[in-house]
Each structure stands twice: as structure tokens, then as C-alpha cells.
Amino acid sequence: MNSVQLNPTPSTARTPLNSFYFPTKNRRFCGSTIRCAAATAKARAFNITLLPGDGIGPEVVSVAKDVLHAVASFNGITFHFEEMPVGGNALDLAGVPLPDETLSNAKKSDAVLLGAIGGYKWDNNEKHLKPETGLLQLRAGLGVFANLRPATVFPQLVDSSTLKKEVAEGVDLMVVRELTGGIYFGKPRGFDKDENGDEIGFNTEVYAGYEIDRIAHVAFETARKRRGKLCSVDKANVLEASMLWRKRVIKIASDYPDIELSHMYVDNAAMQLIRDPKQFDTIVTNNIFGDILSDEASMLTGSIGMLPSASLGESGPGLFEPIHGSAPDIAGQDKANPLATVLSAAMLLRYGLGEEDAAKIIENAVQETLNKGFRTGDIFSSGKIDLGWYCLFQKLVGCKEMGEQVLCSIDSQKLAATQILIKFVVEACGGNADS
Ligand SMILES: NC(=O)c1ccc[n+]([C@@H]2O[C@H](COP(=O)([O-])OP(=O)(O)OC[C@H]3O[C@@H](n4cnc5c(N)ncnc54)[C@H](O)[C@@H]3O)[C@@H](O)[C@H]2O)c1
């Protein structure tokens, strides 16, 4: 076998994380020229690359675009959207799954919102001509090494979870997965023969210190924006790469005295996620463990159509996308649930642009839409839902109607904010706002 090689490093990989933007109180990692400049009160105009992709992608991205427009007018933000091909539609248009123009446009923008790629039509293509290859090229091209996947059980959808209500209720956790290193990329890898002439297949789990440090920083910053608890998951009782992982995470922890750090072996973490998921706030882990645990965590919520994700790098735009695929079985039928993409747009605002208020408005609008009982087919169940404080009847709607309802909820938040403002101004002028 060849000697072990580290994963390919981007040119910026060894720079400290001062180019990583997280809109935290101390702003220690706020150095990205694009994002920080854009996030000031003066310049709040953002270029967003939209990659609708295939299948239900265009349907759900169209809803998310309208939602971003609505929230922008509310918050004094201007968005410039540019739509580019990726995946199967790019293959049809340009013969490749990620045209150069798409990548260069995405790199120049402030954030990228992706729908989904793939479909039956391209399933038998050669690997380099598969839509999925375009997605991997996009992630690599943007250098996004940190994948953030929240798993939130909405109270309105608690019955969709396969877990008992008392276990699933209130689950709100975030998995921070290292995305560009570890065994999926480590070398040597391949097939060979052993000394007896039998076939072997081999891969290499390898992490360099800087790769662990940068994902640890992302995770600590993420925990700081949540409930301040971080659990690092590894297999440090067996694997050297995990031993280094734990050592470096502990070292980075000294920069975050306000965050409560714990460690857990991956086999136990897999069990605890099912046994008592509420114990977790933020989880940080390597590529392969994160792949498995984030899928497991997402299933706690019971609904793939509700789950957003963010992939972030050290500099440049983040990539925001629902975790679901292109759902070719329901594409073009107005049946898709757009909320995972709408919530991805909220993550884009929070983690990509530092627009926390705007992100909250979108999340509140999604909650209100669910509270009113609107459901796409994937989250619909007939009958009454008892929310404790009131009962509601569900209304089955399509993708477009669900989007309209989210926009209505944003409008009502606008109206309420305007009324408060008028009341404040009238009272400040000595009048009685209620009369
Ligand atoms: N990130 C991506 O773009 C991505 C991720 C996974 C799969 N894919 C691709 O998507 C295609 C289909 O893959 P799959 O069927 O394994 O996974 P999928 O996520 O597309 O669909 C799985 C099931 O969930 C349903 N579903 C998914 N999203 C939904 C939504 N928003 N609303 C309602 N129902 C929804 C589908 O109808 C289907 O029954 C394949 O070509 C695959 O390669 C792409």
C-alpha cells in the first residue's frame, strides 16, 4: 500500500478561522470580507445563487425565493437572485452536471440555495455524468467543510415521529458533521490482494489537526448560538484518528469557557439518540459518523420534507439545501412539502448572512402555518390534533398553497410590527394610540 496521504487541502486551509463568519456577540471569527461587509446596516444587499435542480427542486425553491423576497422587504434587505443549472437539468443543457458558469457564479455570490438534483432519466449515466457528481463537485468547489443539520421535532408534528410522544416531544438538536475529510476522502484507498491472494478493499480514516480545529470552532460557535452544550462524538477508545480528534477538540474548548463540552463514543451516541434525544443540544463529529448520526437524528422528526441543512466553509458562500432528494415520484404534481427549503432559507439568513431577525421571522411563519393546520401530504394525517392548549383540524394543501400560507404569516408579522410602531410613534407624540 502507498503511504497515508492527508486529504487535499484548500489553499486557505491552514489559516486560522478568522475568515469564518459567525454572527456571535464577540465576533471573533468574523473576518470574511463578503459576509461581514454585507451584514452591516449600510450594505444589506445580497447576491443569492439559486440552483433549483431537478424533480421537486424548482417547485420548492420557487416558494423559498418568494419567502426570501417577503422577508427582505420587511427587514430592509435587498436580494439579487441568479438562477443557474445544476444536476440533471445542467446535463441536458450543457452536457455536464456542474457547468463552470454555475460554479463561478455560486462562488461569487453571498449564499447559494439549492433545491435537489437527480432523477430516473440520468440514473444509468456514467459516474462523471451523474447529477450527484455535480453536487459533490459543487460542495468541493465551494470548500464547504462543515455540514449543519438540525433535527427539530415540531410540536404540531410530534405524532409523525416513530418514537413515543414523550421521547420525541421537544427534541431540538443540531448535528455538525465534518464534510470534506476522514475516511470518505483518505488515501490510500482501493482494492488489492492480500498475502493469500484473497481480494481486499481498503480505506483510510485520516484527519489533520487543522481539519479538526476548524470544524470544532464551527461547532462551538453553533452551540453558543443555541443552548451552549456541545457533545463531541468519536471512537477514541479504538481509532488513532479519533484520539487526535478528542485531543484537539479539548484544546479548542479552552477558547469557549461558556460552552459545556462532553464526549461520547459513537456506538453509545447512536443508542442515546433513540433512547433520550433531548439530552443533546449540538453534536460535532467526523464525516462518516456524522453521515450516519445525522440521518438517524433526522428520522426522529419523522418527516424528510421538514429538514433543512447548511454547509459552510472558511470563506466564501455557504450552501443551503433541504436534506431530501428530488422526489421524482411526486415531481410536477404540486405535492412537495416546501418547508425544508423554506427553513434552509432561514439557515441561509442566520448562518450565511448573519440576518438573525429575518431568519426568525421565517421560522415563526412556518410555526404559524403549521399551527393553523396546513399540511402537505407527507405530514398530513386525518383527524384532530391536540396541541394541549387547543385542538386543530388539518388541511391538506399543495406546495404552492403551503408557500402562500407562509407568506400570509409573514404578512401578519409585518402588520403586527407596523401596528406596534404606529402605537409607539403616536404615544411618543403624546396621543392615545388606542383611540
Ligand atoms: N441533495 C440532493 O439533491 C439529493 C439527496 C438525496 C437524493 N437525491 C436524489 O433524488 C432522487 C430520488 O431519491 P430518493 O427517492 O432516494 O430520495 P427523496 O428524498 O427524493 O425521496 C424519498 C421519499 O420522500 C418523499 N419526499 C422527499 N422530499 C419530499 C418533500 N419535500 N415533500 C414530500 N415528500 C418528499 C419522496 O416523494 C419519496 O417518497 C435520486 O436521484 C437521488 O440521487 C438528491
The ligand as an ORCA input file, in Angstrom:
! r2SCAN-3c Opt
* xyz 0 1
  N     -29.189     16.582     -2.077
  C     -29.822     16.066     -3.118
  O     -30.058     16.733     -4.110
  C     -30.274     14.630     -3.054
  C     -30.387     13.963     -1.832
  C     -30.912     12.667     -1.821
  C     -31.282     12.066     -3.025
  N     -31.119     12.759     -4.198
  C     -31.580     12.206     -5.473
  O     -33.006     12.298     -5.515
  C     -33.529     11.238     -6.301
  C     -34.600     10.498     -5.515
  O     -34.002      9.908     -4.366
  P     -34.798      9.196     -3.194
  O     -36.140      8.791     -3.701
  O     -33.909      8.212     -2.603
  O     -34.972     10.325     -2.064
  P     -36.016     11.528     -1.976
  O     -35.660     12.317     -0.788
  O     -36.050     12.278     -3.257
  O     -37.460     10.845     -1.771
  C     -37.729      9.892     -0.756
  C     -39.234      9.881     -0.456
  O     -39.572     11.068      0.259
  C     -40.529     11.821     -0.455
  N     -40.152     13.232     -0.341
  C     -38.905     13.742     -0.430
  N     -38.935     15.063     -0.298
  C     -40.211     15.399     -0.119
  C     -40.882     16.638      0.073
  N     -40.228     17.821      0.117
  N     -42.209     16.637      0.222
  C     -42.896     15.480      0.196
  N     -42.330     14.272      0.023
  C     -40.992     14.243     -0.132
  C     -40.486     11.335     -1.895
  O     -41.712     11.531     -2.542
  C     -40.087      9.904     -1.712
  O     -41.232      9.123     -1.496
  C     -32.338     10.345     -6.676
  O     -31.946     10.681     -7.979
  C     -31.266     10.732     -5.666
  O     -29.966     10.562     -6.158
  C     -30.655     14.027     -4.227
*
